[in-house]
Amino acid sequence: MILLVAVLFTVLFSPPLAKADSPDAWQTLTEAGTAARDQARYDDAERLFLLAGHEADQFGPDDVRVAATLNHLGLVYHAQGQYARAKPYYEQALARWEQVLGSDHEDVGSALNNLAEIYKEEGAFEQAEILYLRSIEIGERVLGRGHPELAIGFNNLAGLYRKMGRLPQAESQFHLTLALLTDTDGATPIDPSLVLNNLAALYKEKGLYVFAEPLYRQALSLRLERWGHRHPSVATCLNNLGNLYHAQGLSELADRYYREALAVSDRSAGPEAALTGMILVNWAWLLHERGLVDEAKVRYQRGLVIQQQALGRNHPMVAVTVERYAGLLSDLGQSVEANLFAARAAAIRHQQGQSSRSPAQSRQSRSNQKAHR
């Protein structure tokens, strides 16, 4: 089963590349691309998977390796927050796998899960739930109920319910996920730190900070042990702790973790990555609240540029940033510019159908931008 890289953090070491015309060239390129992606070397991963795609084209359109390569490319873009680029690759992989393998194959279930992740990010929650449930159903038929690999689907479904504001269902699914991972002798199909982060985020949203903090810290410890200080997943944990302390009004602690998160993200994901932009925006909001408006303005501006480039000008997270920046301009007495940015935020939300958002979505403009993976 080809699994969503955003929830797996398995390090592979790149083998030497085979010659392009050798029989195992596709496999070698694919293994090297997977290693590069897991190590957050996304430019290298993209190049290697594109080369693998050229090899796969020689096998014919009905060869499963063609679909696998499309899915791998989707994972590369997905891991960088480039959801619009990932989506058509997932769609093509799903269509080819269904055509060649049938609708109940485990690879089809994986593709459904990956595509559901995109729908979740786009706010198409009903479509995402349908795909998640179908993916889990396939997994239960193929692997059996209670199999540890099902933890991936249950975790992602729980994340969807959290975004929809269905918090009791989300909490139940997260605990089910952790239960599936309990007796795996350390060989888990999903990084436990992901589930810990997501459950902590749920408790934070419920205001149960005393439950959230140890989960966030446990997740950070696991990732530092595995990756050190040079991986985007570590930056994500640091950002999440910054969010938690920000929510509690612990400004100095929040500032410390945002600062550290930005440094790690700059080194690992890159200065133009969506993760870097998100951390900048969260830090800018904290600085704005502390009255450090000049510093906040600089970070908002840089974060907005990055988010527009990485996510697109009409992404919902861009709308949140634009709205907050409008608030800063208003506080600075720049009412004309503030009104222009506020109007733009409203236009993005209207285009994305945000007028009928769920309660959880409506809270987003009043909470930190999140990355819980």
ABEGO torsion letter per residue (X at the ends): XBBBAAABBBBBBBBBBBBAABAAAAAAAAAAAAAAAAAGBAAAAAAAAAAAAAAAAAAEAABAAAAAAAAAAAAAAAAAGBAAAAAAAAAAAAAAAAAAAEAABAAAAAAAAAAAAAAAAAGBAAAAAAAAAAAAAAAAAAAEBGBAAAAAAAAAAAAAAAAAGBAAAAAAAAAAAAAAAABAGGBBABBAAAAAAAAAAAAAAAGBAAAAAAAAAAAAAAAAAAAEABBAAAAAAAAAAAAAAAAAGBAAAAAAAAAAAAAAAAAAAEAABAAAAAAAAAAAAAAAAAGBAAAAAAAAAAAAAAAAAAAEAABAAAAAAAAAAAAAAAAAGBAAAAAAAAAAAAAAAAAAGAAABBAAAAAAAABBBBBAX
